[in-house]
Amino acid sequence: MNEPFNQGLVTARDRAVLAPGELQEATGIEYAVGDTSRAWKLRGRSAFGAAGSAAVKGVAVCNFDDGTSSVVALTGSSLVKAAS
């Protein structure tokens, strides 16, 4: 499946009725001038230079009760924690 993220953030409608390419939540992205066909990560916002040899399937921020947090990525069947 290939889903574009080119229609921007839409908060005025319920997420169940979003059109293809509309985002229900957007954190850490921007649209480049002249290239609105996709969302780009904000410069300076990468925690993973590489997350192993497998493709990254997902990224999550894990917040803990003691106030700490970690960024993890799912690669293959493994979780990789970002360096602090």
N, C-alpha and C positions, 0 to 999 in steps of 0.2 A: 504494500500500500504506500502510496506517495501522496502525502497531504501538504499542500502549500500553506504557508503562513503569511500570505501577501495581502490580506484584507484588514489587518490591524486589530486592535483591541476593541471589543464590543461589550459594553456593560449595561446597555440600555434594554437589552432583551434577555430573556431566559436562555441559558446555555443549551437547552434542548432544541431551540429553533435557530441556532447559529448557521449561517451559510458556510460552504466550504471556504477555507482560508481565513476565517474569522477566529480570533483568539478569545478564550474566556478569561484567561489570566496571562499576564506578560510581565516577567521580571528579568532584568538584565539583558534586554534586547533593544535594538534600534533598527530603523530602516535607513539604508545608505542613500545619499542623494544620487538620483539617477538610477537606482536599483531598488525599487520597491517590490520586486518579485519574490523577495524572501526576507526573513528576519535575520539580522546579524547580531552576534554577541557584542555586548558593550566592550570597548577596548579596555584592557587592564582588568578584566573580570574573569580570567581563566585560572582555575586552580589545578587543572590537569594539563600538563604538557603532553602527556601520553598516559593512557590508562591500561597499558598492556598491549598485547598483539591482537586481541579480539575487538570487534566493534563495540562501541558503547551503546547499550540498549536503553539506559535511563540514568538520570542523575537526581539525587535527592539531598536536601539539607535536613539533617537530623538534629533536633534541639532536645537537650537533656534537662532533667529537673534541677541539676546543679548550676544551670546557666551556661554551660558549654554547648558547643555545636560542632558538627562535623559535616563535611560534604563527601558523599560517597557516590560511586558510579557502579552500575551493573554492567560487567563485561563478560559475555558468555554466560557462565553460571557462577561467577565470582563477584564479590563486592570489593571494590578498591577504595581505600580512604585517601583523601587528599592530604598532602603534607601540610603541617601547621606552619 
